[in-house]
Amino acid sequence: MSKGSKKDFDLFIEENYDKLVNVAKTIHNDPYDLVHHTYLRILRLKGVRLEKVMQNPFGYFRRAMFIEGTRGAFDKMYNLNELEDGEIKDDRHDLSHAFLLENFQLAVDRLSWFDRSIVKLYCDGWNLTQVARESGIGISTIHVSLFRSREKLKKHFTEYYVK
């Protein structure tokens, strides 16, 4: 096995997940998603070999998170807009919020068993690295499942609710 294999990279992520999340907290308001996005982004890069990444994995990953979180694809996907009138409206009595939550649950229930379980754990605030460690499922499998599920849910809601 070479020093820069995917298995070595996954092991680095598992061992340093909490530290990477702490660094991501200084970059973006959604640190867990930033770490997951950066992980998948590094695996999909063309021309970048994991041997090079594994020479200084923490430095490489930290720099990649900074780029993704400040000016990369992650920043573009998670662009938060200010409210125009400057105040937050009270949605507690608005039934549309309840309907959206119910529709989200229905959409999650239509995912495959594994993807549905991962999304529910994620929504409940579980540490997915710890889940991977305790279940014996590879962390990359969990991250890919979560990414795939989020893409399906995003597509579902943009097709039916954003017009």
KEKE-3310 file (N, C-alpha, C; in steps of 0.2 Angstrom, whole numbers, plus 5000, padded with zeros to 4 digits):
npx = (5004:5003:5010:5002:4988:4970:4965:4974:4972:4958:4959:4967:4957:4947:4955:4958:4946:4938:4947:4948:4935:4935:4944:4937:4926:4931:4931:4918:4900:4894:4902:4903:4898:4907:4919:4915:4912:4924:4932:4926:4928:4942:4944:4939:4946:4955:4971:4977:4987:4985:4996:5004:4995:4996:5008:5008:4995:4986:4989:4986:4973:4967:4970:4963:4950:4949:4950:4938:4928:4929:4930:4927:4918:4910:4907:4899:4888:4883:4878:4873:4859:4855:4840:4828:4820:4826:4822:4817:4804:4790:4787:4780:4766:4763:4757:4763:4777:4776:4770:4781:4791:4785:4784:4798:4801:4793:4800:4813:4809:4808:4820:4834:4836:4848:4854:4843:4844:4857:4855:4845:4853:4862:4854:4849:4860:4871:4888:4896:4908:4911:4900:4904:4915:4910:4901:4908:4907:4914:4921:4921:4911:4900:4900:4899:4886:4878:4881:4876:4862:4859:4860:4849:4838:4839:4837:4824:4817:4819:4814:4800:4796:4802:4799)
npy = (4994:5011:5026:5037:5033:5031:5025:5029:5043:5043:5038:5048:5058:5053:5052:5065:5073:5080:5091:5096:5101:5111:5120:5123:5130:5143:5147:5146:5146:5134:5122:5107:5104:5110:5103:5091:5094:5098:5087:5078:5086:5086:5072:5072:5079:5082:5078:5080:5071:5059:5056:5068:5076:5069:5072:5083:5083:5089:5103:5105:5101:5111:5123:5120:5120:5133:5140:5134:5138:5152:5158:5148:5134:5130:5141:5148:5140:5141:5154:5167:5178:5194:5200:5210:5220:5220:5215:5200:5189:5183:5166:5156:5154:5152:5141:5136:5134:5123:5114:5113:5107:5094:5090:5089:5078:5068:5067:5063:5051:5044:5041:5029:5015:5015:5028:5036:5033:5039:5053:5056:5053:5063:5075:5074:5078:5070:5065:5061:5055:5048:5039:5032:5026:5018:5009:5003:5006:5014:5030:5038:5032:5036:5050:5051:5046:5055:5067:5063:5061:5074:5081:5075:5079:5093:5094:5089:5099:5111:5108:5107:5117:5129:5141)
npz = (5000:4996:5002:5000:4999:4996:5007:5017:5017:5021:5034:5040:5040:5048:5060:5063:5063:5072:5075:5062:5060:5070:5065:5053:5059:5061:5048:5042:5045:5044:5049:5048:5036:5028:5030:5025:5012:5007:5009:4999:4988:4987:4984:4971:4963:4948:4943:4955:4966:4979:4985:4985:4993:5005:5010:5018:5025:5034:5033:5019:5018:5027:5020:5008:5013:5017:5005:4999:5007:5007:4994:4985:4978:4988:4995:4986:4985:4998:5000:5010:5011:5016:5025:5018:5024:5037:5048:5057:5053:5062:5062:5068:5068:5055:5044:5032:5035:5044:5034:5025:5034:5036:5022:5020:5029:5022:5010:5015:5019:5008:5003:5001:5013:5019:5016:5021:5035:5038:5035:5044:5056:5054:5054:5067:5074:5076:5078:5064:5061:5073:5072:5061:5066:5076:5070:5060:5047:5033:5034:5022:5015:5022:5021:5007:5005:5013:5005:4993:4997:5001:4989:4982:4990:4989:4975:4974:4982:4975:4963:4966:4975:4973:4962)
capx = (5000:5007:5009:4997:4982:4964:4964:4978:4968:4952:4962:4969:4951:4944:4959:4958:4940:4936:4952:4946:4929:4936:4947:4931:4922:4934:4930:4911:4895:4892:4909:4903:4897:4913:4923:4912:4912:4931:4934:4924:4931:4949:4944:4937:4951:4959:4978:4980:4988:4984:5003:5005:4991:4998:5015:5006:4988:4982:4990:4983:4966:4965:4970:4957:4944:4949:4948:4931:4924:4929:4929:4926:4911:4906:4905:4894:4882:4880:4878:4867:4857:4852:4833:4828:4818:4831:4819:4815:4796:4788:4784:4777:4759:4763:4756:4768:4783:4774:4770:4788:4794:4781:4787:4805:4801:4791:4806:4818:4807:4808:4827:4835:4836:4855:4854:4838:4847:4863:4852:4842:4858:4865:4849:4849:4866:4876:4895:4896:4915:4910:4895:4908:4920:4907:4897:4913:4906:4920:4919:4920:4904:4895:4900:4896:4879:4876:4881:4871:4855:4857:4859:4843:4833:4839:4834:4817:4813:4820:4809:4793:4794:4805:4796)
capy = (5000:5017:5031:5042:5030:5034:5023:5033:5049:5042:5037:5055:5062:5050:5054:5073:5076:5086:5096:5100:5105:5117:5125:5125:5135:5149:5149:5146:5145:5127:5119:5100:5103:5113:5098:5085:5096:5099:5080:5076:5090:5083:5066:5072:5084:5079:5080:5080:5065:5059:5056:5075:5078:5066:5075:5088:5082:5094:5109:5105:5101:5117:5128:5119:5122:5141:5142:5133:5142:5159:5160:5142:5131:5129:5148:5150:5136:5143:5161:5169:5184:5198:5201:5217:5225:5221:5211:5193:5189:5177:5161:5151:5153:5151:5134:5134:5131:5116:5110:5112:5102:5088:5088:5087:5071:5063:5067:5059:5044:5041:5039:5022:5014:5018:5036:5039:5033:5044:5059:5056:5054:5070:5080:5074:5081:5065:5065:5055:5051:5043:5034:5027:5022:5013:5005:5000:5009:5019:5037:5041:5030:5040:5057:5051:5045:5062:5071:5061:5063:5081:5083:5073:5083:5099:5094:5088:5105:5116:5107:5107:5122:5135:5143)
capz = (5000:4995:5008:4998:4996:4999:5014:5022:5018:5025:5041:5042:5041:5054:5066:5064:5061:5077:5074:5056:5061:5074:5060:5049:5062:5060:5041:5040:5050:5044:5048:5046:5029:5024:5030:5021:5005:5005:5008:4993:4983:4986:4981:4964:4959:4943:4942:4961:4968:4986:4988:4987:4999:5011:5012:5023:5025:5038:5029:5013:5020:5030:5014:5004:5017:5017:4998:4997:5012:5006:4987:4981:4976:4994:4997:4981:4986:5004:5000:5014:5009:5021:5025:5015:5029:5042:5054:5056:5055:5067:5058:5072:5067:5048:5042:5027:5039:5046:5028:5023:5038:5034:5016:5021:5032:5017:5005:5018:5020:5001:5002:5003:5020:5022:5015:5026:5041:5038:5035:5051:5061:5053:5057:5075:5077:5078:5075:5059:5062:5078:5070:5057:5070:5080:5066:5056:5040:5031:5034:5015:5013:5025:5018:5000:5006:5015:5000:4988:4999:5001:4982:4980:4993:4986:4968:4975:4984:4970:4957:4968:4979:4970:4956)
cpx = (5004:5005:5004:4990:4976:4963:4968:4974:4962:4954:4964:4962:4948:4948:4958:4951:4938:4941:4950:4940:4930:4940:4941:4927:4924:4932:4923:4906:4893:4898:4908:4902:4903:4918:4921:4913:4920:4934:4932:4927:4938:4949:4942:4941:4955:4966:4981:4981:4988:4991:5005:5002:4994:5005:5013:4998:4984:4983:4986:4975:4963:4965:4965:4951:4943:4947:4941:4927:4923:4927:4927:4919:4907:4903:4899:4888:4879:4880:4872:4865:4854:4844:4833:4825:4822:4828:4817:4807:4795:4784:4780:4769:4758:4762:4761:4774:4781:4773:4777:4792:4791:4784:4794:4805:4798:4797:4811:4816:4807:4815:4828:4836:4843:4855:4849:4841:4853:4860:4849:4847:4861:4860:4848:4855:4872:4883:4896:4903:4914:4905:4899:4912:4916:4903:4902:4912:4912:4917:4917:4913:4899:4895:4897:4888:4876:4876:4876:4864:4854:4856:4851:4837:4833:4836:4826:4814:4814:4815:4802:4791:4797:4803:4795)
cpy = (5006:5022:5036:5039:5033:5031:5027:5040:5049:5041:5044:5059:5059:5052:5061:5076:5081:5092:5100:5104:5111:5122:5127:5130:5142:5152:5150:5144:5138:5123:5111:5100:5105:5107:5092:5087:5096:5091:5077:5079:5087:5077:5066:5076:5080:5082:5080:5073:5065:5059:5063:5078:5076:5068:5080:5088:5088:5101:5110:5105:5108:5123:5126:5121:5130:5143:5140:5137:5150:5162:5154:5140:5131:5136:5150:5146:5138:5150:5163:5176:5188:5199:5208:5222:5225:5217:5204:5193:5182:5172:5156:5150:5152:5144:5132:5131:5124:5111:5108:5106:5095:5085:5086:5080:5066:5062:5062:5052:5040:5039:5031:5021:5017:5025:5039:5039:5038:5051:5061:5057:5061:5076:5080:5076:5076:5067:5059:5051:5046:5037:5029:5023:5016:5008:5001:5001:5014:5026:5040:5038:5034:5047:5057:5050:5051:5067:5070:5062:5070:5084:5081:5077:5090:5099:5093:5095:5110:5115:5108:5114:5129:5137:5150)
cpz = (5000:5001:5006:4996:4999:5006:5019:5023:5022:5033:5044:5044:5047:5061:5068:5063:5065:5076:5067:5056:5065:5069:5055:5052:5062:5053:5039:5045:5050:5043:5046:5039:5025:5024:5025:5013:5003:5004:5001:4987:4981:4982:4973:4960:4954:4943:4949:4964:4976:4989:4990:4993:5005:5014:5018:5023:5028:5035:5023:5014:5022:5024:5010:5007:5016:5010:4997:5001:5010:4999:4983:4980:4982:4996:4992:4983:4993:5005:5004:5012:5015:5020:5022:5020:5036:5049:5052:5058:5059:5063:5062:5071:5059:5047:5037:5030:5041:5040:5025:5027:5036:5027:5016:5024:5026:5012:5008:5018:5013:4999:5003:5010:5023:5022:5020:5033:5043:5039:5042:5056:5061:5056:5064:5078:5079:5075:5070:5059:5067:5076:5065:5061:5074:5076:5061:5048:5039:5031:5027:5013:5016:5022:5011:5001:5008:5009:4994:4990:4999:4994:4980:4983:4990:4979:4969:4977:4979:4964:4959:4971:4977:4963:4955)
residu = (MET:SER:LYS:GLY:SER:LYS:LYS:ASP:PHE:ASP:LEU:PHE:ILE:GLU:GLU:ASN:TYR:ASP:LYS:LEU:VAL:ASN:VAL:ALA:LYS:THR:ILE:HIS:ASN:ASP:PRO:TYR:ASP:LEU:VAL:HIS:HIS:THR:TYR:LEU:ARG:ILE:LEU:ARG:LEU:LYS:GLY:VAL:ARG:LEU:GLU:LYS:VAL:MET:GLN:ASN:PRO:PHE:GLY:TYR:PHE:ARG:ARG:ALA:MET:PHE:ILE:GLU:GLY:THR:ARG:GLY:ALA:PHE:ASP:LYS:MET:TYR:ASN:LEU:ASN:GLU:LEU:GLU:ASP:GLY:GLU:ILE:LYS:ASP:ASP:ARG:HIS:ASP:LEU:SER:HIS:ALA:PHE:LEU:LEU:GLU:ASN:PHE:GLN:LEU:ALA:VAL:ASP:ARG:LEU:SER:TRP:PHE:ASP:ARG:SER:ILE:VAL:LYS:LEU:TYR:CYS:ASP:GLY:TRP:ASN:LEU:THR:GLN:VAL:ALA:ARG:GLU:SER:GLY:ILE:GLY:ILE:SER:THR:ILE:HIS:VAL:SER:LEU:PHE:ARG:SER:ARG:GLU:LYS:LEU:LYS:LYS:HIS:PHE:THR:GLU:TYR:TYR:VAL:LYS)
# end
